[in-house]
Amino acid sequence: MKRWKLLLAGLLISSIPTAGFALDPLAPRAQRAQGMIYVFTPQPGDTVTVSGSGYNQTLQPGKIYWVPVGNYTVTAKMQEYTYNQSVLVQPTERTDVIVPGYGMLKVNSINPSDVVEVLGGNKGGVIAKFPASQIKVLPQGRYNVKVNVGKASVTKDNVWVVSNTTRQVDVTYADARATH
């Protein structure tokens, strides 16, 4: 009879909904109203802001912070780009935000004033436009790079920009004559 009581008590306890409990029911009550957030960015000097649920704070990437439970927008400012992501922080749980890497594109052209257009995205539109004398920071990915050389243009397809590296593309006047 004692076994049946223990089995019934075990079944009764296991059938209680656990949605109202924090992940760690042994955590102090003060921690049950908070969760952890960890933001990783490609460069340690990037600026990270977490805002929402009555909380607005600038964080240092690569460290764990306790924040109140709720919905947040994580914004990472990296050189010329801003990355945003919405996250939900749960009680006593760690929420990781991994910011995708960025690389650089350098176009070697005879005339440094040649105009470079980086094409990509879903519709192949212009993502960036800059003179060949500059190095452009871009999210990692594959792009078509169009260089306006005088009155002609040269397009290099499937140029892969990789995180934390500089991708160099060489353009010559012979390339421009061949496509003109």
C-alpha positions as protocol buffer text, in pm:
chain_id: "A"
residue {
  index: 1
  type: MET
  ca { x: 0 y: 0 z: 0 }
}
residue {
  index: 2
  type: LYS
  ca { x: 289 y: 229 z: 78 }
}
residue {
  index: 3
  type: ARG
  ca { x: 431 y: 176 z: -272 }
}
residue {
  index: 4
  type: TRP
  ca { x: 102 y: 280 z: -431 }
}
residue {
  index: 5
  type: LYS
  ca { x: 95 y: 602 z: -229 }
}
residue {
  index: 6
  type: LEU
  ca { x: 452 y: 687 z: -336 }
}
residue {
  index: 7
  type: LEU
  ca { x: 375 y: 604 z: -699 }
}
residue {
  index: 8
  type: LEU
  ca { x: 56 y: 812 z: -690 }
}
residue {
  index: 9
  type: ALA
  ca { x: 242 y: 1104 z: -527 }
}
residue {
  index: 10
  type: GLY
  ca { x: 515 y: 1082 z: -793 }
}
residue {
  index: 11
  type: LEU
  ca { x: 258 y: 1082 z: -1076 }
}
residue {
  index: 12
  type: LEU
  ca { x: 73 y: 1374 z: -919 }
}
residue {
  index: 13
  type: ILE
  ca { x: 389 y: 1585 z: -887 }
}
residue {
  index: 14
  type: SER
  ca { x: 506 y: 1503 z: -1240 }
}
residue {
  index: 15
  type: SER
  ca { x: 167 y: 1605 z: -1384 }
}
residue {
  index: 16
  type: ILE
  ca { x: 186 y: 1962 z: -1246 }
}
residue {
  index: 17
  type: PRO
  ca { x: 247 y: 2205 z: -1533 }
}
residue {
  index: 18
  type: THR
  ca { x: 601 y: 2340 z: -1518 }
}
residue {
  index: 19
  type: ALA
  ca { x: 549 y: 2645 z: -1739 }
}
residue {
  index: 20
  type: GLY
  ca { x: 511 y: 2863 z: -1428 }
}
residue {
  index: 21
  type: PHE
  ca { x: 844 y: 2749 z: -1285 }
}
residue {
  index: 22
  type: ALA
  ca { x: 1182 y: 2888 z: -1381 }
}
residue {
  index: 23
  type: LEU
  ca { x: 1431 y: 2661 z: -1555 }
}
residue {
  index: 24
  type: ASP
  ca { x: 1611 y: 2621 z: -1224 }
}
residue {
  index: 25
  type: PRO
  ca { x: 1352 y: 2590 z: -945 }
}
residue {
  index: 26
  type: LEU
  ca { x: 1634 y: 2598 z: -688 }
}
residue {
  index: 27
  type: ALA
  ca { x: 1756 y: 2940 z: -806 }
}
residue {
  index: 28
  type: PRO
  ca { x: 1705 y: 3226 z: -562 }
}
residue {
  index: 29
  type: ARG
  ca { x: 1383 y: 3417 z: -622 }
}
residue {
  index: 30
  type: ALA
  ca { x: 1572 y: 3727 z: -736 }
}
residue {
  index: 31
  type: GLN
  ca { x: 1734 y: 3529 z: -1019 }
}
residue {
  index: 32
  type: ARG
  ca { x: 1402 y: 3379 z: -1133 }
}
residue {
  index: 33
  type: ALA
  ca { x: 1299 y: 3722 z: -1265 }
}
residue {
  index: 34
  type: GLN
  ca { x: 1619 y: 3745 z: -1472 }
}
residue {
  index: 35
  type: GLY
  ca { x: 1794 y: 3565 z: -1753 }
}
residue {
  index: 36
  type: MET
  ca { x: 2139 y: 3588 z: -1904 }
}
residue {
  index: 37
  type: ILE
  ca { x: 2239 y: 3739 z: -2235 }
}
residue {
  index: 38
  type: TYR
  ca { x: 2566 y: 3680 z: -2417 }
}
residue {
  index: 39
  type: VAL
  ca { x: 2656 y: 3868 z: -2736 }
}
residue {
  index: 40
  type: PHE
  ca { x: 2948 y: 3760 z: -2956 }
}
residue {
  index: 41
  type: THR
  ca { x: 3069 y: 3998 z: -3226 }
}
residue {
  index: 42
  type: PRO
  ca { x: 3352 y: 3948 z: -3478 }
}
residue {
  index: 43
  type: GLN
  ca { x: 3556 y: 4233 z: -3328 }
}
residue {
  index: 44
  type: PRO
  ca { x: 3583 y: 4279 z: -2950 }
}
residue {
  index: 45
  type: GLY
  ca { x: 3562 y: 4659 z: -2980 }
}
residue {
  index: 46
  type: ASP
  ca { x: 3216 y: 4660 z: -3140 }
}
residue {
  index: 47
  type: THR
  ca { x: 2941 y: 4853 z: -2958 }
}
residue {
  index: 48
  type: VAL
  ca { x: 2647 y: 4642 z: -2837 }
}
residue {
  index: 49
  type: THR
  ca { x: 2322 y: 4786 z: -2703 }
}
residue {
  index: 50
  type: VAL
  ca { x: 2041 y: 4582 z: -2550 }
}
residue {
  index: 51
  type: SER
  ca { x: 1708 y: 4760 z: -2523 }
}
residue {
  index: 52
  type: GLY
  ca { x: 1352 y: 4661 z: -2437 }
}
residue {
  index: 53
  type: SER
  ca { x: 1139 y: 4557 z: -2139 }
}
residue {
  index: 54
  type: GLY
  ca { x: 1228 y: 4882 z: -1963 }
}
residue {
  index: 55
  type: TYR
  ca { x: 1599 y: 4809 z: -2000 }
}
residue {
  index: 56
  type: ASN
  ca { x: 1852 y: 4997 z: -2212 }
}
residue {
  index: 57
  type: GLN
  ca { x: 2219 y: 4917 z: -2163 }
}
residue {
  index: 58
  type: THR
  ca { x: 2544 y: 4921 z: -2357 }
}
residue {
  index: 59
  type: LEU
  ca { x: 2724 y: 4588 z: -2311 }
}
residue {
  index: 60
  type: GLN
  ca { x: 3073 y: 4466 z: -2379 }
}
residue {
  index: 61
  type: PRO
  ca { x: 3076 y: 4178 z: -2632 }
}
residue {
  index: 62
  type: GLY
  ca { x: 3195 y: 3842 z: -2505 }
}
residue {
  index: 63
  type: LYS
  ca { x: 3065 y: 3880 z: -2148 }
}
residue {
  index: 64
  type: ILE
  ca { x: 2755 y: 3737 z: -1981 }
}
residue {
  index: 65
  type: TYR
  ca { x: 2505 y: 3983 z: -1834 }
}
residue {
  index: 66
  type: TRP
  ca { x: 2197 y: 3928 z: -1617 }
}
residue {
  index: 67
  type: VAL
  ca { x: 1892 y: 4114 z: -1753 }
}
residue {
  index: 68
  type: PRO
  ca { x: 1522 y: 4114 z: -1659 }
}
residue {
  index: 69
  type: VAL
  ca { x: 1308 y: 3854 z: -1837 }
}
residue {
  index: 70
  type: GLY
  ca { x: 1149 y: 3989 z: -2155 }
}
residue {
  index: 71
  type: ASN
  ca { x: 1180 y: 4078 z: -2523 }
}
residue {
  index: 72
  type: TYR
  ca { x: 1485 y: 4275 z: -2634 }
}
residue {
  index: 73
  type: THR
  ca { x: 1644 y: 4422 z: -2941 }
}
residue {
  index: 74
  type: VAL
  ca { x: 2018 y: 4363 z: -2960 }
}
residue {
  index: 75
  type: THR
  ca { x: 2201 y: 4619 z: -3175 }
}
residue {
  index: 76
  type: ALA
  ca { x: 2567 y: 4577 z: -3268 }
}
residue {
  index: 77
  type: LYS
  ca { x: 2745 y: 4868 z: -3437 }
}
residue {
  index: 78
  type: MET
  ca { x: 3045 y: 4752 z: -3637 }
}
residue {
  index: 79
  type: GLN
  ca { x: 3247 y: 4999 z: -3841 }
}
residue {
  index: 80
  type: GLU
  ca { x: 3002 y: 5101 z: -4116 }
}
residue {
  index: 81
  type: TYR
  ca { x: 2723 y: 4852 z: -4042 }
}
residue {
  index: 82
  type: THR
  ca { x: 2458 y: 4797 z: -3780 }
}
residue {
  index: 83
  type: TYR
  ca { x: 2319 y: 4452 z: -3698 }
}
residue {
  index: 84
  type: ASN
  ca { x: 1982 y: 4412 z: -3518 }
}
residue {
  index: 85
  type: GLN
  ca { x: 1823 y: 4100 z: -3374 }
}
residue {
  index: 86
  type: SER
  ca { x: 1516 y: 4051 z: -3156 }
}
residue {
  index: 87
  type: VAL
  ca { x: 1554 y: 3801 z: -2871 }
}
residue {
  index: 88
  type: LEU
  ca { x: 1346 y: 3663 z: -2585 }
}
residue {
  index: 89
  type: VAL
  ca { x: 1524 y: 3622 z: -2252 }
}
residue {
  index: 90
  type: GLN
  ca { x: 1376 y: 3344 z: -2036 }
}
residue {
  index: 91
  type: PRO
  ca { x: 1409 y: 3308 z: -1656 }
}
residue {
  index: 92
  type: THR
  ca { x: 1754 y: 3181 z: -1547 }
}
residue {
  index: 93
  type: GLU
  ca { x: 1836 y: 3078 z: -1907 }
}
residue {
  index: 94
  type: ARG
  ca { x: 2125 y: 3206 z: -2118 }
}
residue {
  index: 95
  type: THR
  ca { x: 2036 y: 3365 z: -2452 }
}
residue {
  index: 96
  type: ASP
  ca { x: 2321 y: 3376 z: -2704 }
}
residue {
  index: 97
  type: VAL
  ca { x: 2337 y: 3628 z: -2988 }
}
residue {
  index: 98
  type: ILE
  ca { x: 2603 y: 3553 z: -3247 }
}
residue {
  index: 99
  type: VAL
  ca { x: 2660 y: 3848 z: -3481 }
}
residue {
  index: 100
  type: PRO
  ca { x: 2764 y: 3734 z: -3829 }
}
residue {
  index: 101
  type: GLY
  ca { x: 3110 y: 3823 z: -3947 }
}
residue {
  index: 102
  type: TYR
  ca { x: 3212 y: 4103 z: -4177 }
}
residue {
  index: 103
  type: GLY
  ca { x: 3496 y: 4112 z: -4424 }
}
residue {
  index: 104
  type: MET
  ca { x: 3652 y: 4375 z: -4647 }
}
residue {
  index: 105
  type: LEU
  ca { x: 3659 y: 4424 z: -5023 }
}
residue {
  index: 106
  type: LYS
  ca { x: 3952 y: 4592 z: -5197 }
}
residue {
  index: 107
  type: VAL
  ca { x: 3936 y: 4654 z: -5572 }
}
residue {
  index: 108
  type: ASN
  ca { x: 4271 y: 4701 z: -5745 }
}
residue {
  index: 109
  type: SER
  ca { x: 4206 y: 4920 z: -6046 }
}
residue {
  index: 110
  type: ILE
  ca { x: 4448 y: 5131 z: -6250 }
}
residue {
  index: 111
  type: ASN
  ca { x: 4250 y: 5447 z: -6182 }
}
residue {
  index: 112
  type: PRO
  ca { x: 4168 y: 5489 z: -5810 }
}
residue {
  index: 113
  type: SER
  ca { x: 3865 y: 5702 z: -5898 }
}
residue {
  index: 114
  type: ASP
  ca { x: 3691 y: 5415 z: -6083 }
}
residue {
  index: 115
  type: VAL
  ca { x: 3350 y: 5352 z: -5926 }
}
residue {
  index: 116
  type: VAL
  ca { x: 3284 y: 5013 z: -5766 }
}
residue {
  index: 117
  type: GLU
  ca { x: 2929 y: 4882 z: -5725 }
}
residue {
  index: 118
  type: VAL
  ca { x: 2865 y: 4578 z: -5507 }
}
residue {
  index: 119
  type: LEU
  ca { x: 2555 y: 4389 z: -5621 }
}
residue {
  index: 120
  type: GLY
  ca { x: 2374 y: 4130 z: -5417 }
}
residue {
  index: 121
  type: GLY
  ca { x: 2068 y: 4055 z: -5208 }
}
residue {
  index: 122
  type: ASN
  ca { x: 1752 y: 3886 z: -5329 }
}
residue {
  index: 123
  type: LYS
  ca { x: 1705 y: 4113 z: -5630 }
}
residue {
  index: 124
  type: GLY
  ca { x: 2071 y: 4176 z: -5712 }
}
residue {
  index: 125
  type: GLY
  ca { x: 2047 y: 4545 z: -5626 }
}
residue {
  index: 126
  type: VAL
  ca { x: 2333 y: 4777 z: -5536 }
}
residue {
  index: 127
  type: ILE
  ca { x: 2445 y: 4715 z: -5179 }
}
residue {
  index: 128
  type: ALA
  ca { x: 2741 y: 4953 z: -5177 }
}
residue {
  index: 129
  type: LYS
  ca { x: 2899 y: 5209 z: -5409 }
}
residue {
  index: 130
  type: PHE
  ca { x: 3247 y: 5348 z: -5350 }
}
residue {
  index: 131
  type: PRO
  ca { x: 3566 y: 5460 z: -5532 }
}
residue {
  index: 132
  type: ALA
  ca { x: 3828 y: 5194 z: -5602 }
}
residue {
  index: 133
  type: SER
  ca { x: 4070 y: 5379 z: -5374 }
}
residue {
  index: 134
  type: GLN
  ca { x: 3868 y: 5274 z: -5068 }
}
residue {
  index: 135
  type: ILE
  ca { x: 3835 y: 4944 z: -4885 }
}
residue {
  index: 136
  type: LYS
  ca { x: 3471 y: 4857 z: -4812 }
}
residue {
  index: 137
  type: VAL
  ca { x: 3345 y: 4658 z: -4513 }
}
residue {
  index: 138
  type: LEU
  ca { x: 3070 y: 4410 z: -4612 }
}
residue {
  index: 139
  type: PRO
  ca { x: 2877 y: 4129 z: -4443 }
}
residue {
  index: 140
  type: GLN
  ca { x: 3023 y: 3791 z: -4534 }
}
residue {
  index: 141
  type: GLY
  ca { x: 2870 y: 3647 z: -4848 }
}
residue {
  index: 142
  type: ARG
  ca { x: 2889 y: 3619 z: -5226 }
}
residue {
  index: 143
  type: TYR
  ca { x: 2858 y: 3930 z: -5439 }
}
residue {
  index: 144
  type: ASN
  ca { x: 2884 y: 4047 z: -5796 }
}
residue {
  index: 145
  type: VAL
  ca { x: 3130 y: 4335 z: -5817 }
}
residue {
  index: 146
  type: LYS
  ca { x: 3085 y: 4584 z: -6100 }
}
residue {
  index: 147
  type: VAL
  ca { x: 3367 y: 4832 z: -6169 }
}
residue {
  index: 148
  type: ASN
  ca { x: 3304 y: 5129 z: -6397 }
}
residue {
  index: 149
  type: VAL
  ca { x: 3634 y: 5174 z: -6581 }
}
residue {
  index: 150
  type: GLY
  ca { x: 3604 y: 5496 z: -6779 }
}
residue {
  index: 151
  type: LYS
  ca { x: 3303 y: 5451 z: -7013 }
}
residue {
  index: 152
  type: ALA
  ca { x: 3315 y: 5070 z: -6990 }
}
residue {
  index: 153
  type: SER
  ca { x: 3237 y: 4839 z: -6700 }
}
residue {
  index: 154
  type: VAL
  ca { x: 3370 y: 4508 z: -6574 }
}
residue {
  index: 155
  type: THR
  ca { x: 3166 y: 4266 z: -6361 }
}
residue {
  index: 156
  type: LYS
  ca { x: 3333 y: 4001 z: -6147 }
}
residue {
  index: 157
  type: ASP
  ca { x: 3076 y: 3739 z: -6047 }
}
residue {
  index: 158
  type: ASN
  ca { x: 3062 y: 3536 z: -5726 }
}
residue {
  index: 159
  type: VAL
  ca { x: 3320 y: 3733 z: -5529 }
}
residue {
  index: 160
  type: TRP
  ca { x: 3320 y: 3577 z: -5186 }
}
residue {
  index: 161
  type: VAL
  ca { x: 3379 y: 3812 z: -4890 }
}
residue {
  index: 162
  type: VAL
  ca { x: 3490 y: 3609 z: -4589 }
}
residue {
  index: 163
  type: SER
  ca { x: 3481 y: 3716 z: -4225 }
}
residue {
  index: 164
  type: ASN
  ca { x: 3783 y: 3902 z: -4090 }
}
residue {
  index: 165
  type: THR
  ca { x: 3977 y: 3903 z: -4418 }
}
residue {
  index: 166
  type: THR
  ca { x: 4030 y: 4140 z: -4709 }
}
residue {
  index: 167
  type: ARG
  ca { x: 3919 y: 4004 z: -5047 }
}
residue {
  index: 168
  type: GLN
  ca { x: 4109 y: 4164 z: -5335 }
}
residue {
  index: 169
  type: VAL
  ca { x: 3968 y: 4189 z: -5686 }
}
residue {
  index: 170
  type: ASP
  ca { x: 4197 y: 4291 z: -5974 }
}
residue {
  index: 171
  type: VAL
  ca { x: 4050 y: 4487 z: -6265 }
}
residue {
  index: 172
  type: THR
  ca { x: 4249 y: 4591 z: -6571 }
}
residue {
  index: 173
  type: TYR
  ca { x: 4171 y: 4796 z: -6879 }
}
residue {
  index: 174
  type: ALA
  ca { x: 4207 y: 4473 z: -7080 }
}
residue {
  index: 175
  type: ASP
  ca { x: 3909 y: 4334 z: -6883 }
}
residue {
  index: 176
  type: ALA
  ca { x: 3711 y: 4648 z: -6971 }
}
residue {
  index: 177
  type: ARG
  ca { x: 3796 y: 4626 z: -7342 }
}
residue {
  index: 178
  type: ALA
  ca { x: 3700 y: 4257 z: -7352 }
}
residue {
  index: 179
  type: THR
  ca { x: 3349 y: 4332 z: -7217 }
}
residue {
  index: 180
  type: HIS
  ca { x: 3293 y: 4656 z: -7411 }
}
